[in-house]
Amino acid sequence: MFLLFLAENCAVLNFLRAFVLFPN
């Protein structure tokens, strides 16, 4: 559960990072 939680957080951070680095 905890590892899954960390994995989801990493995915969210990567998504936000991509959104910031490559805006529309």
Backbone hydrogen bonds, N-H to C=O, Kabsch-Sander energy under -0.5 kcal/mol:
donor,donor_aa,acceptor,acceptor_aa,energy
5,F,1,M,-2.4
6,L,2,F,-2.3
7,A,3,L,-2.5
8,E,4,L,-2.4
9,N,5,F,-2.1
10,C,6,L,-2.4
11,A,7,A,-2.1
12,V,8,E,-2.3
13,L,9,N,-2.6
14,N,10,C,-2.6
15,F,11,A,-2.2
16,L,12,V,-2.6
17,R,13,L,-2.6
18,A,14,N,-2.5
19,F,15,F,-2.2
20,V,16,L,-2.1
21,L,17,R,-2.8
22,F,18,A,-2.7
